[in-house]
Amino acid sequence: MSEIPGDLKFLKSHEWARVESDGSVTVGISDHAQGLLGDLVYVELPELDGEAKAGETIAVVESVKAASDVYSPVTGTIIKVNSALSDKPETINEDAYGEGWLYVVQPSDLAAELDELLGPDDYAEVLEDDDH
């Protein structure tokens, strides 16, 4: 099983969210998700200054196997996108929780939305259920 960092929150659809010290939230897909997808060949990132809505499609990752929608874990304004992924989508395969982040959002109601997300232990249980 892939390692799950303790400082992240997750959606059942395998997106992760990390609250930064300034209150913004960095978002990516889990190591488990990139492993299922295989070698990523294309990433469609959200628009800078665009709106993210919790639970709605915000980006797309494509591998040689499939294209997969990425859902936003929180609602807010996109303040940063990882444009380096346009040239090197495989960065997500190499470092899903680090350099492979997708975008940063300035959330509108962080506390309420964080309560809706899964902690690392709950996410690990989802992965175990998926494996059975």
N, C-alpha and C positions, 0 to 999 in steps of 0.2 A: 504494500500500500504506500502511496506517496505521502510525503511528509506534509503536515498541515500546520502552518505557523499559528501560534497562539494569539497573536495580536489582530487577527483578521475575523471578519464576519462573512457569512456566505449565504447565497441563495441555493435552493435545491437544484437549480439549473446550472450550477457550478461556476457562478461568478463570485469574485471576492471583493470585499471593501475594507480599506484600511483608513481609519480616521487619523489625519495628520495633526501636528501640534497647532496649526493655525485654524483647525476646524474644517478644513476641506477634506474630501474623501477621494482617495485613489482607488481606481477600479481595474480589475483584470479578470482573466479566466483562470480557474484552478489548474494545478499541475495534473490532476486527474482528467480534467476536460481536454487539455492539450494532448495527453497520452491517448485518449480515445480517438481524437481527431487525426492524430499522426502528423506528418510533416506539414506545417502551415505554409501556404504559398501566397496568400493574399489577406490583407486586413482592410476592412472598410471602417474608418473611424468616424465618430460623430463630428459635427461642425462646432468649431470654437464659438463660444457665446450662445450656442444653441441650448435648448431646454432638454434635460433628461427627466423622464417620469418613471418612478419606481414601478418595476414589473413590466415595463414596455421595452420593445426592441430599441437598442441604441447603436449597435454596431454589428458587423458581420465578420466572422473569421472563416476562411476557406482553406481546406487542406486538399491533398490529392484524393482523399476519400469522399469528402462532403463539405457543404457550406453549413455553417451553424450561426443562428442568431445569438447575439449577446444581449442580455436583459440588464437594465440598470437597477442596481440595488437601492438607490436613493433618488429622490427628486431634487432638482436644482439646476444651476447654470453650469455649463461646461466651461471651465477656466483654463484647461490645458489639455492637449492631446499629444500622444507619443508618436509624432510624425516619423521618427526613425523606423517605425515598424513598416512603413510603406516600402522602404527599400530592403528591410530585413525582417519579414514576418516570422522567420524561424527563431528570432529572439524569444518569442513566447514559449517555444518548445524548450529552449535552453535555460530560461530563467523566468518561469511563469509568475513568481511572486516578487521578482525584483525588476530587472530591466525590461521585462515583458509586459509591464502595465499598459493599459489602453488609454485611459483618460482620467482627468481629475475634475470633480464636480464641487461647486460651492452649494451645499445642501440648504433647502429652505426650512426643513423641520427635522433635523438630524436625530434628536433624541427619540421621537416617536418611531421613526423608520428603523433605527438600529434595533429597537425591541422586536421588530418583525423578522430580523435576520437570524440566521443560525450561528451559534458559537462554534468553535473548532470541534468540540466533542460531539455536538449534535450533527455537524456536517460529516464527521467520521462515521457516525451511525448510518447516515444516508448512503454513504459509499459502501458500507458493509451490506446494507439492504439491497443495493444495486447488484452486488456480486453474487447474491444468492438466487 
